[in-house]
């Protein structure tokens, strides 16, 4: 008989909130930073992944970013990350956040970046059947003009794998301030790009940021959005709008020290009827993987196997791939879930 843990680990999963840089293996991070002389704050890889908050984490994230100056390194990390996620939690589809401006600062132009990513993801898709799409993310620390220029660059170099934009990092004032980037979002929306935004993420964030993202930026999805439960009006707005929330349990523990329990904000969001999907955010750097998000976080928050299967399916339903691909993945997921249920009952 299949154990609860194996059932959860083997559920087919679509991950919609994954920052590409953080799929890098820690051993690969160490290898590449040593090769290029990029300093890390410690050589103890366990201690390296202990953070005192989001800015502390971003220091490690930026070191990993600096280590990927060559297209071959980018393609390697892209491939290795899929291999690891398939083994850890039966990943079947993933959407990646990538910051083009960060790579441009290292001398990797946008077309070369996308080609390298597609090389690595494409190899993994051929070998493991794991689909993918790419979301180009605004680095909020660079300001609104850079955001508009980034969207213009994406539009000037269209690629079928690139389906939308998001916003991450923090402003120079260490705030979210999603409306600072309204012009970039309007440009993306006019030209058919899907839109998401990291908002309502941490204890210092506001549920108003979630409202602004939905009502003004017209996002299709909200990344994190946990503070939505702090304002009943915003919660109801999000529920009625049917906006999907891409939630990442382990990141809330690492950055906000929120323990996994039935009162966790993600649990409240699910029970309030929001469309919630489960992802890793920064898998390796938060010492998690897509399997652990299901086998550790969900049971601790009080969810049953049927709930987990429903959340796994929601990931495919909220994906930004084409409708034919989505229908195929949903059919495959339903078949795999039925087989797991049968194995569980047998």
C-alpha positions as CSV (number, residue, x, y, z in Angstrom):
1,X,0.0,0.0,0.0
2,X,1.3,3.4,-1.0
3,X,2.2,5.6,2.0
4,X,0.9,9.1,2.5
5,X,4.4,10.5,1.9
6,X,4.9,8.6,-1.3
7,X,1.4,9.6,-2.5
8,X,2.2,13.3,-2.0
9,X,5.7,13.0,-3.5
10,X,4.5,11.2,-6.6
11,X,1.6,13.5,-7.3
12,X,2.2,15.2,-10.7
13,X,3.0,18.8,-10.1
14,X,3.0,22.1,-12.0
15,X,5.2,24.8,-10.4
16,X,4.2,28.3,-11.3
17,X,6.5,30.3,-8.9
18,X,10.1,29.4,-9.4
19,X,13.0,31.8,-9.7
20,X,15.4,30.2,-12.1
21,X,18.6,31.2,-10.3
22,X,17.5,29.3,-7.3
23,X,17.3,26.0,-9.1
24,X,21.1,26.0,-9.1
25,X,22.5,23.1,-7.0
26,X,24.5,24.3,-4.0
27,X,27.5,22.3,-5.3
28,X,27.2,24.0,-8.7
29,X,27.0,27.4,-6.9
30,X,30.2,26.7,-5.0
31,X,31.9,25.4,-8.2
32,X,31.0,28.4,-10.3
33,X,31.7,31.1,-7.7
34,X,35.1,29.6,-6.9
35,X,35.9,29.4,-10.6
36,X,35.0,33.0,-11.2
37,X,36.4,34.4,-7.9
38,X,33.0,35.5,-6.6
39,X,33.0,35.8,-2.8
40,X,30.5,34.0,-0.6
41,X,29.9,35.2,3.0
42,X,30.9,31.7,4.2
43,X,32.3,28.5,2.8
44,X,30.0,26.5,5.0
45,X,27.2,25.6,2.6
46,X,24.7,24.9,5.3
47,X,25.4,28.2,7.0
48,X,25.3,30.0,3.7
49,X,21.6,29.1,3.4
50,X,20.6,30.6,6.7
51,X,19.1,34.1,6.3
52,X,18.1,36.9,8.6
53,X,15.5,38.2,6.2
54,X,14.9,38.9,2.5
55,X,17.9,41.3,1.9
56,X,20.2,38.7,3.4
57,X,18.8,36.0,1.1
58,X,19.2,38.4,-1.9
59,X,22.9,38.6,-1.2
60,X,23.3,34.8,-1.9
61,X,20.9,35.0,-4.8
62,X,23.0,37.8,-6.4
63,X,26.2,35.7,-5.9
64,X,24.5,32.9,-7.8
65,X,23.4,35.3,-10.5
66,X,27.0,36.6,-11.0
67,X,28.2,33.1,-11.5
68,X,26.2,32.6,-14.6
69,X,27.9,34.7,-17.2
70,X,28.3,32.0,-19.9
71,X,25.4,30.5,-21.9
72,X,26.7,27.0,-21.2
73,X,26.4,27.7,-17.4
74,X,22.9,28.9,-17.8
75,X,21.9,25.9,-19.9
76,X,23.5,23.6,-17.4
77,X,21.6,25.0,-14.4
78,X,18.4,25.0,-16.4
79,X,18.8,21.3,-17.1
80,X,20.0,20.2,-13.6
81,X,17.2,22.0,-11.9
82,X,14.6,20.0,-13.8
83,X,16.4,16.7,-13.2
84,X,16.4,17.4,-9.4
85,X,12.7,18.4,-9.3
86,X,11.6,15.3,-11.2
87,X,13.4,13.1,-8.7
88,X,12.2,15.1,-5.7
89,X,8.6,15.5,-6.5
90,X,7.5,14.4,-10.0
91,X,7.6,17.8,-11.6
92,X,5.7,17.8,-14.9
93,X,5.6,21.5,-15.8
94,X,7.3,24.7,-14.5
95,X,7.3,28.4,-15.1
96,X,10.4,30.3,-14.3
97,X,11.0,33.9,-13.2
98,X,14.1,35.4,-14.9
99,X,15.5,38.9,-14.5
100,X,16.9,40.0,-17.9
101,X,18.4,43.2,-16.4
102,X,20.5,41.2,-14.0
103,X,21.9,39.1,-16.8
104,X,22.5,42.1,-19.0
105,X,24.6,43.6,-16.2
106,X,26.9,40.6,-16.5
107,X,27.2,40.9,-20.3
108,X,24.5,38.3,-21.2
109,X,22.1,40.0,-23.6
110,X,18.4,39.0,-23.8
111,X,18.4,36.8,-26.9
112,X,21.4,34.9,-25.7
113,X,19.8,34.4,-22.3
114,X,16.6,33.0,-23.7
115,X,18.5,30.8,-26.1
116,X,20.5,29.3,-23.3
117,X,17.5,28.8,-21.1
118,X,15.6,27.1,-23.9
119,X,18.6,24.8,-24.6
120,X,18.6,23.6,-21.0
121,X,14.9,23.4,-20.5
122,X,14.4,21.9,-23.9
123,X,16.8,19.1,-23.2
124,X,15.0,18.3,-20.0
125,X,11.7,18.4,-21.8
126,X,12.9,15.9,-24.4
127,X,14.4,13.6,-21.7
128,X,11.7,13.8,-19.0
129,X,8.6,15.3,-20.6
130,X,8.6,18.3,-18.3
131,X,7.1,21.4,-20.0
132,X,8.1,25.0,-19.3
133,X,7.5,28.6,-19.9
134,X,9.5,31.7,-19.0
135,X,8.3,34.9,-17.2
136,X,10.6,37.9,-17.5
137,X,10.7,39.7,-14.1
138,X,11.1,43.4,-13.3
139,X,13.8,44.0,-10.7
140,X,12.1,46.6,-8.6
141,X,15.4,48.0,-7.3
142,X,16.1,49.4,-10.8
143,X,13.1,51.7,-11.0
144,X,10.1,52.2,-13.4
145,X,12.1,53.4,-16.4
146,X,14.2,50.2,-16.4
147,X,10.9,48.2,-16.1
148,X,9.5,49.8,-19.2
149,X,12.7,49.3,-21.1
150,X,12.7,45.6,-20.1
151,X,9.2,45.0,-21.4
152,X,10.1,46.8,-24.6
153,X,13.1,44.5,-25.0
154,X,10.9,41.4,-24.5
155,X,8.4,42.7,-27.1
156,X,11.3,43.4,-29.6
157,X,12.5,39.8,-29.3
158,X,9.4,37.6,-29.1
159,X,9.8,34.0,-28.2
160,X,7.1,31.4,-27.8
161,X,8.5,30.2,-24.5
162,X,8.3,33.8,-23.0
163,X,4.7,34.3,-21.9
164,X,4.5,37.1,-19.4
165,X,6.1,39.5,-16.9
166,X,6.3,39.8,-13.1
167,X,8.0,42.0,-10.6
168,X,10.3,40.9,-7.7
169,X,13.2,42.1,-5.6
170,X,12.3,45.3,-3.6
171,X,12.5,49.0,-4.3
172,X,15.5,50.9,-3.1
173,X,13.4,51.8,0.0
174,X,12.9,48.0,0.6
175,X,9.2,48.2,-0.3
176,X,7.0,46.4,-2.8
177,X,5.2,49.5,-4.2
178,X,3.7,47.6,-7.2
179,X,2.1,50.8,-8.7
180,X,5.5,52.2,-9.3
181,X,5.5,50.0,-12.4
182,X,2.1,50.7,-13.8
183,X,3.4,51.9,-17.1
184,X,5.4,48.7,-17.7
185,X,2.3,46.6,-16.9
186,X,0.1,48.6,-19.2
187,X,2.6,48.1,-22.0
188,X,2.7,44.3,-21.4
189,X,-1.0,44.0,-21.2
190,X,-1.6,45.9,-24.5
191,X,0.8,43.5,-26.2
192,X,-0.7,40.3,-25.0
193,X,1.8,39.3,-22.2
194,X,0.4,37.7,-19.1
195,X,1.1,39.6,-15.8
196,X,1.9,38.6,-12.3
197,X,3.5,40.4,-9.3
198,X,5.2,39.6,-6.0
199,X,3.0,41.4,-3.5
200,X,1.7,40.9,0.0
201,X,4.6,38.7,0.7
202,X,6.1,39.5,4.1
203,X,5.0,40.8,7.5
204,X,5.9,44.3,6.4
205,X,3.8,44.2,3.3
206,X,0.2,45.4,2.9
207,X,-3.0,43.8,1.7
208,X,-3.5,47.0,-0.3
209,X,-0.6,45.9,-2.5
210,X,-2.7,42.8,-3.5
211,X,-5.7,45.1,-4.3
212,X,-3.5,47.4,-6.4
213,X,-2.0,44.4,-8.3
214,X,-5.5,43.1,-9.1
215,X,-7.4,46.3,-9.8
216,X,-4.7,48.5,-11.4
217,X,-2.0,46.3,-12.8
218,X,-4.7,43.7,-13.9
219,X,-2.5,40.8,-13.0
220,X,-3.6,37.3,-14.0
221,X,-1.9,35.8,-11.0
222,X,-0.5,37.0,-7.6
223,X,2.8,35.7,-6.4
224,X,2.7,35.1,-2.7
225,X,-0.1,37.5,-1.6
226,X,-0.3,36.2,1.9
227,X,-1.4,39.5,3.5
228,X,-4.7,39.2,1.5
229,X,-6.2,37.4,4.5
230,X,-5.6,40.5,6.7
231,X,-8.3,42.5,4.9
232,X,-11.7,40.8,4.4
233,X,-12.6,43.2,1.6
234,X,-9.4,42.4,-0.4
235,X,-9.9,38.7,0.3
236,X,-13.4,38.8,-1.2
237,X,-12.2,40.8,-4.1
238,X,-9.5,38.2,-4.9
239,X,-12.0,35.3,-4.5
240,X,-14.6,36.9,-6.8
241,X,-11.9,37.8,-9.4
242,X,-10.7,34.2,-9.4
243,X,-7.1,35.3,-9.5
244,X,-4.7,32.5,-8.8
245,X,-2.1,32.8,-6.0
246,X,1.2,31.1,-6.4
247,X,2.2,30.2,-2.8
248,X,5.5,29.0,-1.5
249,X,5.3,27.5,2.0
250,X,8.9,27.0,2.9
251,X,9.9,30.6,1.9
252,X,7.4,31.9,4.5
253,X,9.3,30.0,7.2
254,X,12.7,31.0,6.0
255,X,11.9,34.7,5.5
256,X,9.0,35.4,7.9
257,X,9.4,32.6,10.4
258,X,5.8,31.5,9.9
259,X,5.4,27.9,11.2
260,X,3.5,25.3,9.3
261,X,0.2,25.0,11.2
262,X,-3.6,25.1,10.4
263,X,-3.6,28.9,11.0
264,X,-0.8,29.6,8.5
265,X,-1.8,32.3,6.0
266,X,-1.6,29.9,3.1
267,X,-4.0,27.5,4.9
268,X,-6.4,30.4,5.5
269,X,-6.2,31.3,1.8
270,X,-7.1,27.8,0.7
271,X,-9.9,27.5,3.2
272,X,-11.3,30.9,2.1
273,X,-11.8,29.6,-1.4
274,X,-9.0,31.4,-3.2
275,X,-7.3,29.7,-6.2
276,X,-4.0,28.6,-4.6
277,X,-1.1,26.7,-6.2
278,X,2.0,25.4,-4.4
279,X,5.5,26.1,-5.5
280,X,9.1,26.4,-4.1
281,X,10.0,30.0,-5.0
282,X,13.7,29.6,-4.4
283,X,14.0,25.9,-4.0
284,X,17.7,25.2,-3.3
285,X,18.3,28.4,-1.4
286,X,15.4,27.8,0.9
287,X,16.5,24.1,1.5
288,X,13.3,22.7,-0.1
289,X,12.0,21.1,-3.2
290,X,8.7,20.6,-4.9
291,X,8.3,17.3,-3.1
292,X,8.9,18.8,0.4
293,X,6.3,21.5,-0.2
294,X,3.7,18.7,-0.4
295,X,5.1,16.1,2.0
296,X,6.1,18.4,4.8
297,X,4.2,21.7,4.6
298,X,0.7,20.7,3.5
299,X,0.2,17.9,6.1
300,X,1.4,20.2,8.9
301,X,-1.1,22.8,7.8
302,X,-3.9,20.2,8.2
303,X,-4.6,19.2,4.6
304,X,-5.6,15.7,3.5
305,X,-4.4,13.8,0.5
306,X,-7.5,14.8,-1.5
307,X,-6.7,18.5,-0.8
308,X,-3.1,18.0,-2.0
309,X,-4.4,16.4,-5.2
310,X,-6.7,19.3,-5.8
311,X,-3.9,21.8,-5.2
312,X,-1.7,19.9,-7.6
313,X,-4.3,20.0,-10.3
314,X,-4.8,23.7,-9.7
315,X,-1.2,24.3,-10.8
316,X,-1.9,22.9,-14.2
317,X,-5.2,24.8,-14.5
318,X,-3.5,28.1,-13.7
319,X,-0.6,27.6,-16.1
320,X,0.2,30.1,-18.8
321,X,0.9,27.6,-21.6
322,X,-1.4,27.2,-24.6
323,X,-4.8,25.6,-24.1
324,X,-3.9,22.4,-26.0
325,X,-0.9,21.8,-23.8
326,X,-2.9,22.5,-20.7
327,X,-5.6,20.1,-21.7
328,X,-3.0,17.4,-22.4
329,X,-1.2,17.9,-19.0
330,X,-4.5,17.9,-17.1
331,X,-5.5,14.6,-18.7
332,X,-2.2,13.1,-17.9
333,X,-2.4,14.5,-14.3
334,X,-5.8,13.1,-13.8
335,X,-4.6,9.6,-15.0
336,X,-1.7,9.7,-12.7
337,X,-3.8,10.8,-9.7
338,X,-6.3,8.0,-10.4
339,X,-3.4,5.5,-10.5
340,X,-2.1,6.8,-7.2
341,X,-5.5,6.6,-5.6
342,X,-5.8,3.0,-6.8
343,X,-2.3,2.1,-5.4
344,X,-3.3,3.7,-2.2
345,X,-6.5,1.7,-1.9
346,X,-4.8,-1.5,-3.0
